[in-house]
Amino acid sequence: MTSQFQFLHMKNHEWMEEFVEDKLQKLGKRYAWITHANVYFKVEKSAVDNNICEIELSVPGPKIFAKASTDSFEGSVSKTIGELDRLLKKRKAKMYQH
């Protein structure tokens, strides 16, 4: 699986890329049919929970997208990965029913 990172309204942080890459590799081991991940980090100044993480996964069929915002990027990433895991389980169940 390949990953592409984009940082919007903030500086590029390599430790964040490594943190997300580690989490995505774990998902990739569980779901080998994930081909690509687009990861977006954003900071919104007007919101209370202003650290946003969005991840879009390229998989067979429609792409899977999840987004979360908390007061820290680590929390946002964890919530987003948890949501993606739930969506991937659902997709896997549909794939193997036929």
C-alpha positions in Angstrom: 0.0 0.0 0.0 1.3 3.4 -0.9 0.4 6.6 1.2 0.3 10.2 0.3 0.2 12.9 2.9 -1.0 16.5 2.7 -0.8 19.1 5.4 -3.3 22.0 5.0 -2.8 25.2 7.0 0.2 23.8 8.9 3.8 22.7 8.6 4.8 19.2 7.5 5.6 16.9 10.5 7.5 13.7 9.8 6.6 12.1 13.2 2.9 12.4 12.2 3.6 10.7 8.9 5.4 7.9 10.7 2.6 7.6 13.2 -0.1 7.3 10.6 2.0 5.0 8.3 2.4 2.6 11.2 -1.4 2.5 11.8 -2.0 2.1 8.1 0.4 -0.8 7.8 -1.5 -2.6 10.5 -4.7 -2.1 8.5 -2.9 -3.2 5.4 -1.8 -6.5 7.0 -5.4 -7.2 8.0 -6.9 -6.1 4.6 -4.4 -6.9 1.9 -6.7 -5.5 -0.8 -6.1 -1.8 0.2 -4.0 -0.3 -2.6 -3.6 3.4 -1.7 -4.2 5.9 1.1 -4.6 9.7 0.9 -4.1 11.3 4.3 -5.0 15.0 5.0 -4.2 16.9 8.1 -6.0 20.2 8.7 -6.1 22.9 11.3 -9.2 25.0 11.7 -8.9 28.1 13.8 -12.7 28.6 14.5 -13.5 25.1 15.9 -13.0 23.8 19.4 -11.7 20.5 18.2 -9.6 22.0 15.5 -7.1 19.2 14.6 -8.6 17.2 11.7 -7.5 14.0 10.1 -9.1 12.7 6.9 -8.1 9.4 5.3 -9.3 8.1 2.0 -8.6 4.5 1.1 -8.5 3.0 -2.4 -10.1 -0.4 -2.3 -12.1 -2.6 -4.8 -15.3 -0.8 -5.4 -16.0 2.7 -4.1 -13.3 4.4 -2.1 -13.6 4.4 1.7 -13.4 7.8 3.5 -13.3 8.7 7.2 -12.7 11.9 9.1 -12.3 12.9 12.7 -11.4 16.0 14.7 -10.2 16.3 18.3 -7.9 18.5 20.3 -4.8 16.4 19.2 -3.8 14.9 16.0 -3.0 11.5 17.7 -6.6 11.4 18.9 -7.9 12.3 15.4 -5.8 9.7 13.7 -6.9 7.0 16.2 -10.6 7.8 15.7 -10.2 7.9 11.9 -8.4 4.6 11.8 -11.1 3.0 14.1 -13.8 4.2 11.7 -11.9 2.9 8.7 -11.5 -0.5 10.4 -15.3 -0.6 11.0 -16.0 0.3 7.3 -13.4 -2.2 6.0 -15.0 -5.0 8.1 -18.4 -4.1 6.5 -16.9 -4.1 3.0 -15.2 -7.4 3.6 -18.4 -9.0 4.7 -20.1 -7.8 1.5 -17.2 -9.0 -0.7 -17.3 -12.6 0.7 -21.0 -13.1 0.7 -21.2 -13.7 -3.1 
